[in-house]
Amino acid sequence: MSDDEIILSELPDDELVLQMMDDLYDGLKDEIVEGVNILLERGWTPYAVLTDALVEGMRIVGEDFRDGILFVPEVLLSANAMKAGMNVLRPLLAETGAPKVGKMVIGTVKGDIHDIGKNLVGMMMEGAGFEVIDLGINNPVENYLAAIEEHKPDIIGMSALLTTTMPYMKVVIDTLVEKGLRDEHIVLVGGAPLNEEFGKAVGADAYCRDAAVAVETAKEFMKRKHNQAARS
């Protein structure tokens, strides 16, 4: 062990939180789990650990990803470290009924089996305090409808990487319209071949260029939703 190795348990709370943000940025899974456990032992609430250390750390990762300082492989490492911390916190958050920013159902559409982008969005959304239900790949419209009925999400996210599967997003949205469900949900779409015009054309609320934008967009829509609810 070198002299300059940091011993997490010896750091005061504020320094430990800053160190955890650095560790999250560097994708250090074990250190994040250790840091989460130390804060919990010190009497931090699971929600405080989530928001002050992990969400704040992922916000910085998201900004640097958006600005081209970090790239997908690095962000995936950060997201995996975040996930490891979340695995410790999730059961505790459920017990304490901690507030959630919102709930999202996300999946890759029928005919498409690409999931790196979707996984990244899911992890980053969870990192921002959303509850995320991931439907996986190759989802027909029935899967989305079943998930909507079961989970009552605020947001529906659809991803596609093939130009041939992109039009299926419209099938899902048109079905939501037919069933009178469209107005109750925020629909976000994303994937490499998509663009803003396509998002508008299929009737989505927004096209999200990448995971960082998806998180910002989702937060923005949830804020509006809360404001509307408060006014009505």
C-alpha positions, 0 to 999 in steps of 0.5 A: 500500500502506497503512502498516498493511498486514500482510506475512505473510512478516514475521510470526513463526510464532505471529503468522502462525498467529493472522493466518491464523485471522483471515484464515480467519474473514474468508474471505480465500482468497489470504492463506490460501494464502500463509500455508500456503506460508510455514509450509511453507517455514519447515519446518512439516509439512503436518499441523502447518499443517493442525491448528494453523492451519486446523483451529483457525481453522475450529473458531472459525468453527464455534463462532460459526456455532453461536452465531449470530454468523456465518451461512451466507454467511460460513461458506461464504467461510471454508470456501472459504478453508479449501479453498484451503489444503487444495488446497496441503496435500492432496497433501503430507498424502497423501505423508507419510501424515498421520493422519486423524481419520476418513473420511466419505462424504456425499451428498444423497439420491435425488430431491433436488438441494440441496447448500449444506448438504451442501457446508458439512458436507463442507468443515467436516469436512475442516476438522476433519481428516476425509477426505471423499468427496462423492457430490454430489446425487440419490444412489440407495442404490447410490451409497452402497453403491458408495462404502462398498465402495470407500472403507470410510468410518467415517461416512455422511452423508445430506442432504435439503432436501425433505420428499418426499425425507427418507424415502429416508434410511430406504431407505438405512439399511434396505438397510445393515441388510439387507446387514449393513453398518449396525453398521460405520458411523456414520450422520449425517443432516441438512437443514432439514426434519429433526429429532431424532425423524426421525433416530431414526425412520429409524435414524440414529446422530444428526441434526445441526442444522448443519455445526458440530454435524455436526463435533462429533458426528462427532468424538465418535463417532470418539472412542468408536469409538477407545476401543472399539477400544482396549478390545477 
